[in-house]
């Protein structure tokens, strides 16, 4: 009779019974009198202990290789001397489901780039990385829960576009039945079309493509974006309030489900942020930074990574908060569709959200008036011809609206204290990496 599979974490409930465990050979200690095999599944590790007897089991265990996929059937017994849960399995049958070749291409000392070459093995062998994907799942679940509770509709927008985005820069071009198509940099325009279609609150969690040759720890050419758009808003403050509440809910869910495991594997504490998050204008941020010696020539319009870290450090010191919204970015560094306040046409009703010094979100109130959009596009020297489908969404009545785009990998990176976004993705894509 085939025993049903029992996960390693549940073995304590089966002491004295015969069970089957399926998993990977973690380590082998083949001694003169006893064979010890540590078997690992994604819930933990168990020791399999066999006294040598010149039988078929001895030969099967002797032939095992690290990372082979196996099914071990045997009796679960109490063994207080065993560090792994105080129990072991005395095997009755060993089935090698797929033997692993030797030697393995990576080990505990392999550098990150080579580990990324063998990412399936890297993830399989490191419980912390397995945990990261569980955290990602819970984080997304929490974001969706909040969005659904606010009456938001989840949309799936095209990733193929007939024209390059509004700037025409940083897009991937590909052949499309004898003409050119482009991978979407953002679902921005499609979200706004949904608003014009009377879908009042829209969100999407999906792939985003950026053809920028950046080799930093925070950039990827393909990543998962969390995008939100809200209609009938009174101002950009409504968008920021939605985001901080959504993040607080999702981070709270992660803390509740994985807080202890994250502390164990990553050495960081997941702190649920209080709301509202601090807000500071770009002008105020630059003034604070320049007092500390940042940008002494006074020429930088935008915050560089050093500036972002400096602002976050200042806010942390003065308020104790890890998050800060930087608002009112200058017109010159924001897209033409960002709304400008009536009393100051030099800035936009936009924001970035920084978390512990890293930008994780960009958002804004959008300009919904067709004539103003045409004027702002002209000011930036843009041709409106390629954007007719987009601009048409504003010709026949469109409500005031705003939204945000958040990088899921960056949120995970900060939450878990990872050194690079390469670690916060299953299969990373960057300028030098298209495999595996």
C-alpha positions as CSV (number, residue, x, y, z in Angstrom):
1,X,0.0,0.0,0.0
2,X,1.4,3.4,-1.0
3,X,1.7,5.8,1.9
4,X,0.2,9.2,1.4
5,X,2.8,12.0,1.6
6,X,3.4,13.8,4.9
7,X,5.2,17.1,5.0
8,X,8.3,17.4,7.2
9,X,6.7,20.0,9.4
10,X,3.8,17.6,10.2
11,X,5.9,14.5,11.2
12,X,5.6,15.1,14.9
13,X,1.9,14.1,14.6
14,X,2.9,10.8,13.0
15,X,5.3,9.4,15.6
16,X,5.1,5.6,15.6
17,X,3.5,5.4,12.2
18,X,4.9,4.6,8.7
19,X,4.8,7.6,6.4
20,X,6.3,8.7,3.1
21,X,8.3,11.9,2.8
22,X,9.0,13.5,-0.6
23,X,11.8,15.9,-1.0
24,X,15.5,16.6,-1.8
25,X,18.6,15.0,-0.4
26,X,20.1,17.8,1.6
27,X,23.2,16.1,3.0
28,X,24.6,12.6,3.3
29,X,26.7,11.2,6.2
30,X,27.6,7.7,5.2
31,X,29.4,6.2,8.2
32,X,30.9,2.8,8.8
33,X,28.0,1.4,10.8
34,X,25.2,3.9,10.1
35,X,23.9,5.9,7.1
36,X,22.4,9.3,7.8
37,X,20.5,11.2,5.1
38,X,19.0,14.6,5.7
39,X,15.9,15.1,3.5
40,X,14.5,18.5,2.9
41,X,11.1,19.7,1.7
42,X,9.9,23.3,1.6
43,X,8.6,23.0,5.2
44,X,11.8,21.7,6.9
45,X,14.4,18.9,7.2
46,X,14.3,15.4,8.7
47,X,17.0,12.9,9.4
48,X,16.7,9.4,7.9
49,X,18.8,6.9,9.9
50,X,19.6,3.4,8.6
51,X,21.9,0.8,10.3
52,X,24.0,-0.9,7.7
53,X,22.9,-4.5,7.0
54,X,24.2,-5.3,3.5
55,X,20.6,-5.2,2.2
56,X,19.1,-3.4,-0.8
57,X,18.3,-0.2,1.3
58,X,22.0,0.2,2.1
59,X,23.0,0.2,-1.5
60,X,20.2,2.6,-2.5
61,X,21.2,5.1,0.2
62,X,24.9,4.7,-0.6
63,X,24.1,5.7,-4.3
64,X,22.2,8.9,-3.4
65,X,23.6,12.3,-4.5
66,X,22.9,15.7,-3.0
67,X,19.7,17.4,-4.4
68,X,18.3,14.1,-5.8
69,X,14.5,14.0,-5.7
70,X,13.4,11.1,-3.4
71,X,10.5,9.5,-1.7
72,X,11.5,7.9,1.6
73,X,9.0,5.6,3.3
74,X,9.6,4.6,6.9
75,X,8.6,4.7,10.5
76,X,8.7,8.0,12.4
77,X,10.4,7.6,15.8
78,X,11.3,9.8,18.7
79,X,15.0,10.6,18.9
80,X,15.7,13.3,21.4
81,X,19.4,13.4,20.4
82,X,18.5,14.5,16.9
83,X,18.6,18.3,16.5
84,X,16.0,18.4,13.7
85,X,12.8,18.2,15.6
86,X,13.8,15.5,18.0
87,X,12.7,12.7,15.7
88,X,14.0,10.6,12.7
89,X,12.7,8.3,10.1
90,X,13.8,4.6,10.0
91,X,13.5,3.8,6.3
92,X,11.6,0.8,4.8
93,X,11.7,1.9,1.2
94,X,13.8,4.4,-0.8
95,X,12.6,5.6,-4.2
96,X,14.8,7.9,-6.3
97,X,12.4,9.9,-8.4
98,X,15.2,11.8,-10.2
99,X,18.9,11.5,-9.4
100,X,20.9,14.8,-9.3
101,X,24.1,15.0,-11.3
102,X,27.3,15.7,-9.5
103,X,29.0,18.0,-8.7
104,X,26.3,20.7,-8.2
105,X,27.0,23.9,-10.2
106,X,26.6,26.1,-7.1
107,X,27.3,25.9,-3.4
108,X,27.0,28.0,-0.3
109,X,29.9,30.2,-1.4
110,X,28.9,30.9,-5.0
111,X,28.6,34.5,-6.0
112,X,25.3,36.1,-6.9
113,X,25.6,36.2,-10.7
114,X,26.4,32.5,-10.9
115,X,23.6,31.7,-8.5
116,X,21.3,33.6,-10.8
117,X,22.5,31.4,-13.7
118,X,21.2,28.4,-11.7
119,X,18.3,30.2,-10.0
120,X,16.0,27.2,-9.7
121,X,18.7,25.5,-7.6
122,X,19.5,28.7,-5.7
123,X,15.9,29.1,-4.7
124,X,15.4,25.5,-3.8
125,X,18.5,25.4,-1.6
126,X,17.8,28.6,0.4
127,X,14.8,28.7,2.7
128,X,15.1,32.5,2.9
129,X,14.5,32.8,-0.8
130,X,11.5,30.5,-0.6
131,X,10.2,32.7,2.2
132,X,10.6,35.7,0.0
133,X,8.1,34.4,-2.5
134,X,5.7,33.5,0.3
135,X,6.0,37.1,1.5
136,X,5.5,38.4,-2.0
137,X,2.3,36.4,-2.3
138,X,1.0,37.7,1.1
139,X,1.9,41.3,0.2
140,X,0.0,41.1,-3.1
141,X,-2.9,39.5,-1.4
142,X,-3.0,42.3,1.2
143,X,-2.9,45.0,-1.6
144,X,-5.7,43.3,-3.5
145,X,-7.8,42.9,-0.3
146,X,-7.5,46.6,0.3
147,X,-8.2,47.6,-3.3
148,X,-11.2,45.3,-3.4
149,X,-12.6,46.6,-0.1
150,X,-12.4,50.1,-1.7
151,X,-14.5,48.9,-4.6
152,X,-11.6,48.8,-7.1
153,X,-11.7,46.8,-10.3
154,X,-8.7,44.7,-11.3
155,X,-7.8,45.3,-14.9
156,X,-5.4,43.5,-17.4
157,X,-4.1,46.0,-19.9
158,X,-2.2,45.3,-23.1
159,X,1.6,45.0,-22.9
160,X,1.9,45.6,-26.7
161,X,1.5,49.1,-27.9
162,X,1.3,50.5,-31.5
163,X,3.2,53.6,-30.7
164,X,6.0,54.3,-28.2
165,X,5.0,55.9,-24.9
166,X,4.7,59.6,-24.4
167,X,8.4,60.2,-24.3
168,X,9.4,57.7,-26.9
169,X,12.4,56.8,-24.8
170,X,13.3,53.6,-23.0
171,X,10.9,51.3,-24.9
172,X,11.6,47.9,-26.4
173,X,10.7,47.8,-30.1
174,X,9.7,44.5,-31.7
175,X,8.5,43.2,-35.0
176,X,4.7,42.9,-35.4
177,X,3.4,41.5,-38.6
178,X,5.6,43.7,-40.8
179,X,5.5,46.8,-38.6
180,X,6.8,47.9,-35.3
181,X,5.2,47.4,-31.9
182,X,6.5,48.4,-28.4
183,X,6.4,46.8,-25.0
184,X,4.4,48.9,-22.6
185,X,6.5,50.9,-20.1
186,X,3.5,51.4,-17.9
187,X,-0.2,50.8,-18.0
188,X,-0.7,54.5,-17.4
189,X,-2.6,55.5,-20.5
190,X,-4.8,52.3,-20.4
191,X,-5.7,53.0,-16.8
192,X,-6.8,56.5,-17.7
193,X,-8.9,55.1,-20.6
194,X,-10.6,52.8,-18.0
195,X,-11.3,55.9,-15.9
196,X,-12.9,57.6,-19.0
197,X,-14.9,54.3,-19.4
198,X,-16.4,54.9,-15.9
199,X,-14.5,52.3,-14.1
200,X,-14.1,54.4,-11.0
201,X,-11.2,52.7,-9.3
202,X,-8.8,50.6,-11.3
203,X,-5.7,48.6,-10.3
204,X,-3.4,46.2,-12.0
205,X,-0.5,44.1,-10.8
206,X,1.5,43.1,-13.9
207,X,4.7,43.3,-16.0
208,X,6.3,46.6,-16.9
209,X,9.2,47.0,-19.4
210,X,11.9,49.6,-19.3
211,X,14.7,49.7,-21.9
212,X,17.1,51.7,-19.8
213,X,20.7,50.6,-19.6
214,X,20.9,50.8,-15.8
215,X,23.1,48.5,-13.9
216,X,22.2,49.6,-10.4
217,X,20.9,47.5,-7.5
218,X,17.4,49.0,-8.0
219,X,16.8,48.8,-11.7
220,X,15.4,46.0,-13.9
221,X,14.3,45.9,-17.6
222,X,11.2,43.9,-16.7
223,X,9.5,44.1,-13.3
224,X,6.2,43.8,-11.7
225,X,4.3,47.0,-11.3
226,X,1.4,47.7,-8.9
227,X,-0.7,50.4,-10.6
228,X,-3.7,52.2,-9.3
229,X,-6.0,54.9,-10.8
230,X,-8.8,56.7,-8.9
231,X,-11.7,58.8,-10.4
232,X,-13.6,61.7,-9.0
233,X,-10.8,62.7,-6.7
234,X,-10.7,66.1,-4.9
235,X,-6.9,66.2,-5.3
236,X,-3.7,64.3,-5.3
237,X,-4.0,63.9,-1.5
238,X,-6.7,61.3,-2.2
239,X,-4.2,59.2,-4.1
240,X,-1.6,59.4,-1.4
241,X,-4.2,58.5,1.3
242,X,-5.2,55.4,-0.8
243,X,-1.6,54.3,-1.1
244,X,-0.6,54.7,2.5
245,X,-3.7,52.8,3.7
246,X,-3.1,50.0,1.1
247,X,0.6,49.6,2.2
248,X,-0.3,49.7,5.9
249,X,-2.9,47.0,5.4
250,X,-0.6,44.8,3.2
251,X,2.5,45.2,5.5
252,X,0.4,44.4,8.5
253,X,-0.7,41.2,6.8
254,X,2.9,40.3,6.1
255,X,3.9,41.0,9.7
256,X,1.1,38.9,11.0
257,X,1.8,35.9,8.8
258,X,5.6,36.0,8.3
259,X,7.0,38.4,10.9
260,X,8.8,35.8,13.0
261,X,10.2,33.9,9.9
262,X,11.5,37.2,8.4
263,X,13.3,38.1,11.6
264,X,14.8,34.6,11.7
265,X,15.9,34.4,8.0
266,X,16.6,38.0,7.1
267,X,17.3,39.6,10.5
268,X,14.9,42.4,10.0
269,X,11.7,43.4,11.8
270,X,8.6,44.1,9.7
271,X,7.1,47.3,11.3
272,X,3.6,48.2,10.3
273,X,3.7,51.9,9.5
274,X,1.3,54.4,11.1
275,X,-0.7,56.7,8.8
276,X,-0.7,59.3,7.6
277,X,2.9,59.1,6.2
278,X,4.9,62.4,6.5
279,X,4.7,64.7,3.4
280,X,7.3,67.2,2.3
281,X,7.5,69.3,-0.9
282,X,10.4,68.9,-3.3
283,X,11.5,72.5,-2.6
284,X,11.5,71.8,1.2
285,X,13.5,68.6,0.6
286,X,16.1,70.3,-1.4
287,X,16.4,73.1,1.1
288,X,17.0,70.6,3.9
289,X,19.5,68.6,1.8
290,X,21.5,71.7,0.7
291,X,21.9,72.8,4.3
292,X,23.8,69.5,4.7
293,X,26.0,70.0,1.7
294,X,24.1,68.2,-1.0
295,X,24.2,69.7,-4.5
296,X,26.3,72.7,-3.5
297,X,26.0,74.3,-6.9
298,X,22.2,74.2,-6.6
299,X,21.7,72.8,-10.1
300,X,19.8,69.5,-9.4
301,X,16.1,69.6,-10.2
302,X,15.5,66.0,-9.1
303,X,16.7,64.0,-6.1
304,X,19.5,61.5,-6.8
305,X,19.9,58.3,-4.7
306,X,22.0,60.2,-2.2
307,X,19.4,62.9,-1.9
308,X,16.6,60.3,-1.4
309,X,18.6,58.7,1.4
310,X,19.3,62.1,3.0
311,X,15.6,63.1,3.0
312,X,14.6,59.8,4.5
313,X,17.2,60.0,7.2
314,X,16.0,63.5,8.1
315,X,12.4,62.4,8.2
316,X,13.3,59.4,10.3
317,X,15.2,61.5,12.8
318,X,12.5,64.2,13.0
319,X,9.4,62.0,12.9
320,X,10.5,58.4,13.5
321,X,8.8,57.4,10.2
322,X,10.4,55.2,7.6
323,X,8.1,56.5,4.8
324,X,7.9,60.0,3.3
325,X,6.0,61.4,0.4
326,X,8.0,64.0,-1.6
327,X,5.4,66.2,-3.4
328,X,5.2,69.1,-6.0
329,X,7.9,68.0,-8.4
330,X,9.0,70.6,-11.0
331,X,7.3,70.6,-14.3
332,X,10.6,69.9,-16.1
333,X,11.0,66.5,-14.7
334,X,7.4,65.2,-14.8
335,X,5.3,64.0,-17.8
336,X,3.1,66.4,-19.7
337,X,-0.1,64.7,-18.3
338,X,0.6,65.6,-14.7
339,X,-1.7,68.3,-13.5
340,X,-0.3,71.7,-12.3
341,X,-1.8,73.7,-9.4
342,X,-3.7,76.8,-10.5
343,X,-1.5,79.0,-8.3
344,X,1.9,77.7,-9.4
345,X,2.5,76.5,-13.0
346,X,6.1,75.6,-12.3
347,X,5.3,72.5,-10.3
348,X,3.1,69.5,-10.6
349,X,0.5,67.8,-8.3
350,X,2.7,64.8,-8.1
351,X,4.6,62.7,-5.6
352,X,7.2,60.0,-5.0
353,X,7.1,57.7,-2.0
354,X,10.4,56.9,-0.4
355,X,10.8,54.0,2.0
356,X,14.0,53.9,4.0
357,X,15.7,56.0,1.3
358,X,14.5,54.1,-1.8
359,X,11.9,55.4,-4.2
360,X,9.2,52.8,-4.4
361,X,6.3,54.8,-6.0
362,X,5.6,57.6,-8.4
363,X,2.1,59.1,-8.5
364,X,0.1,62.2,-9.4
365,X,-3.2,63.9,-10.2
366,X,-3.6,63.6,-13.9
367,X,-4.6,66.5,-16.2
368,X,-8.1,65.5,-17.4
369,X,-8.9,68.6,-19.5
370,X,-8.3,68.0,-23.2
371,X,-7.3,71.5,-24.1
372,X,-4.8,71.7,-21.2
373,X,-3.3,68.4,-22.2
374,X,-2.7,69.7,-25.7
375,X,-1.1,72.9,-24.3
376,X,1.2,71.0,-21.9
377,X,2.3,68.5,-24.6
378,X,3.1,71.5,-26.9
379,X,5.2,73.1,-24.1
380,X,7.3,70.0,-24.0
381,X,7.7,70.0,-27.8
382,X,5.8,66.7,-28.2
383,X,3.8,65.6,-31.3
384,X,0.3,64.7,-30.3
385,X,-0.3,62.6,-33.4
386,X,0.9,59.3,-32.0
387,X,-1.2,59.8,-28.9
388,X,-4.6,60.4,-30.5
389,X,-6.1,57.3,-29.0
390,X,-5.0,58.4,-25.6
391,X,-6.1,62.1,-26.1
392,X,-9.5,61.0,-27.4
393,X,-10.3,59.6,-23.9
394,X,-10.4,63.3,-22.7
395,X,-12.5,64.8,-25.6
396,X,-15.8,63.4,-24.5
397,X,-15.9,64.1,-20.7
398,X,-13.4,62.6,-18.2
399,X,-13.5,63.1,-14.4
400,X,-10.7,64.4,-12.3
401,X,-8.5,61.5,-11.5
402,X,-5.1,60.4,-10.2
403,X,-3.0,57.4,-9.6
404,X,0.3,55.7,-8.8
405,X,2.8,53.1,-10.0
406,X,4.7,51.1,-7.5
407,X,7.6,48.6,-8.0
408,X,6.8,45.4,-6.3
409,X,10.4,44.2,-6.3
410,X,11.6,47.4,-4.6
411,X,9.0,47.1,-1.9
412,X,10.2,43.5,-1.2
413,X,13.8,44.7,-1.3
414,X,13.3,47.3,1.4
415,X,11.0,45.1,3.5
416,X,13.5,42.2,3.6
417,X,16.6,44.3,3.7
418,X,17.9,42.8,0.4
419,X,21.0,44.3,-1.2
420,X,19.7,44.1,-4.8
421,X,16.5,43.9,-6.7
422,X,18.1,40.8,-8.4
423,X,17.3,39.0,-5.2
424,X,13.7,40.2,-5.0
425,X,12.8,38.6,-8.4
426,X,12.5,34.9,-9.4
427,X,14.2,35.3,-12.8
428,X,15.8,38.8,-13.0
429,X,16.0,40.7,-16.3
430,X,18.5,43.4,-16.8
431,X,20.6,44.8,-19.7
432,X,23.1,41.9,-19.4
433,X,20.6,39.1,-18.4
434,X,18.1,37.4,-20.6
435,X,18.6,34.0,-19.2
436,X,17.6,31.6,-17.7
